[in-house]
Amino acid sequence: MPDQEDKGESFCRRILCIDNDWDLLKLEKLILETAGYEVLLANDGAEGMNLVKGGRVDLVVLDAEMPRMAGTELAERLRTTQPALPIIMVSGVAVRKRSTKTADRYIPKAKMVMTLGREVNRLLDNKRALSTPMTLLNE
């Protein structure tokens, strides 16, 4: 469940979605807000990195291929600065070996609508997300 108690106060888990495709960002936002999450949007990796640095983010959903800073590069930077932050990589292209080392989950864009909410829930409920191997959702 997205809402949790923290020192007696309820809070909503905050998800940051990063993609250069605004239509896809709006779809991700709709899916995640419907599931009860607070959603922040960024149009590229640099903007996303600034949002992570600027406040509490509980999970990042990002596109693997973006201009200015690729999702794989952003994921590598996030792993350096915030190693416990769960990352879901969404992409329309085949997963690369490097992506599997930097993201906790990989979701093909063609399957995103069916799997995004479920995978966000799994990662946020799993306290050991980084200790498990990345799952490829190609089934």
C-alpha positions as CSV (number, residue, x, y, z in Angstrom):
1,M,0.0,0.0,0.0
2,P,1.5,3.4,-1.0
3,D,0.5,5.3,2.2
4,Q,2.6,4.4,5.2
5,E,2.9,5.7,8.8
6,D,6.1,7.5,9.6
7,K,6.4,8.8,13.2
8,G,2.7,9.1,13.5
9,E,2.2,11.0,10.3
10,S,0.9,9.6,7.1
11,F,2.8,10.3,3.9
12,C,2.5,9.3,0.3
13,R,5.3,7.6,-1.5
14,R,6.8,9.9,-4.2
15,I,7.7,8.5,-7.6
16,L,9.8,10.5,-10.1
17,C,9.1,9.7,-13.8
18,I,11.7,10.8,-16.3
19,D,11.1,10.7,-20.1
20,N,11.5,13.0,-23.0
21,D,8.0,11.9,-24.3
22,W,5.4,14.0,-22.5
23,D,2.6,11.8,-23.6
24,L,4.2,8.8,-22.0
25,L,5.0,10.8,-18.8
26,K,1.3,11.7,-18.6
27,L,0.3,8.1,-18.9
28,E,2.8,7.0,-16.2
29,K,1.5,9.8,-14.0
30,L,-2.1,8.6,-14.5
31,I,-1.2,5.0,-13.7
32,L,0.8,5.8,-10.6
33,E,-1.6,8.5,-9.2
34,T,-4.5,6.1,-9.6
35,A,-2.5,3.6,-7.5
36,G,-2.1,6.3,-4.8
37,Y,1.4,7.6,-5.4
38,E,2.5,11.2,-5.6
39,V,4.2,11.7,-9.0
40,L,6.9,14.2,-10.1
41,L,7.7,14.5,-13.8
42,A,11.0,15.4,-15.5
43,N,11.6,15.8,-19.2
44,D,15.3,14.7,-19.3
45,G,18.0,13.2,-17.1
46,A,19.5,16.5,-15.9
47,E,16.1,17.8,-14.7
48,G,15.5,14.4,-13.1
49,M,18.8,14.5,-11.2
50,N,18.0,18.0,-9.9
51,L,14.6,16.8,-8.6
52,V,16.3,13.8,-6.8
53,K,18.9,16.1,-5.2
54,G,16.2,18.6,-4.3
55,G,13.9,16.5,-2.3
56,R,12.6,13.1,-1.2
57,V,12.0,10.6,-4.0
58,D,11.1,7.0,-3.1
59,L,11.5,5.5,-6.6
60,V,12.6,6.6,-10.1
61,V,11.0,5.4,-13.4
62,L,13.1,6.5,-16.3
63,D,13.4,6.0,-20.1
64,A,16.6,4.3,-21.2
65,E,17.1,6.6,-24.2
66,M,16.8,10.3,-23.8
67,P,18.7,13.4,-25.2
68,R,21.2,15.3,-23.1
69,M,21.6,12.4,-20.5
70,A,20.6,8.9,-21.3
71,G,18.6,7.0,-18.7
72,T,21.5,4.5,-18.3
73,E,23.9,7.3,-17.5
74,L,21.4,8.8,-15.0
75,A,20.8,5.4,-13.4
76,E,24.6,5.0,-12.9
77,R,24.8,8.5,-11.3
78,L,21.9,7.7,-9.0
79,R,23.5,4.4,-8.0
80,T,26.6,6.4,-7.0
81,T,24.8,9.1,-5.0
82,Q,21.8,7.1,-3.7
83,P,22.5,3.4,-4.0
84,A,19.3,2.3,-2.1
85,L,17.0,4.3,-4.5
86,P,14.9,1.8,-6.5
87,I,15.0,2.4,-10.3
88,I,12.7,1.1,-13.0
89,M,14.0,1.4,-16.6
90,V,11.4,1.7,-19.3
91,S,12.4,1.5,-22.9
92,G,11.2,0.8,-26.4
93,V,14.5,-0.8,-27.3
94,A,16.1,-4.0,-26.2
95,V,17.7,-4.0,-22.8
96,R,21.5,-3.7,-22.7
97,K,23.8,-5.4,-20.3
98,R,24.7,-2.1,-18.7
99,S,21.1,-1.3,-18.0
100,T,20.7,-4.6,-16.0
101,K,23.4,-3.5,-13.6
102,T,21.9,0.0,-12.9
103,A,18.1,-0.7,-12.7
104,D,16.2,-2.9,-10.4
105,R,13.5,-3.6,-13.0
106,Y,13.3,-3.3,-16.8
107,I,9.9,-2.8,-18.5
108,P,9.4,-2.7,-22.2
109,K,7.3,0.3,-23.2
110,A,4.9,-2.1,-24.9
111,K,4.1,-3.7,-21.6
112,M,4.3,-0.6,-19.4
113,V,0.5,-0.1,-18.9
114,M,0.1,-3.6,-17.6
115,T,3.1,-3.8,-15.4
116,L,4.2,-0.4,-14.1
117,G,2.0,-0.2,-11.0
118,R,2.7,-3.7,-10.0
119,E,6.5,-3.3,-10.3
120,V,6.5,0.0,-8.3
121,N,4.5,-1.7,-5.6
122,R,6.9,-4.7,-5.5
123,L,10.0,-2.5,-5.3
124,L,8.7,-0.2,-2.6
125,D,7.4,-3.1,-0.5
126,N,10.6,-4.9,-0.9
127,K,13.2,-3.5,1.6
128,R,15.9,-5.5,-0.1
129,A,15.3,-4.3,-3.7
130,L,18.9,-3.8,-4.5
131,S,20.0,-7.2,-3.2
132,T,17.9,-9.1,-5.7
133,P,18.8,-9.5,-9.4
134,M,17.1,-7.2,-11.9
135,T,14.0,-8.7,-13.4
136,L,13.4,-8.5,-17.1
137,L,9.7,-8.2,-17.8
138,N,9.5,-9.7,-21.3
139,E,7.0,-12.5,-20.7
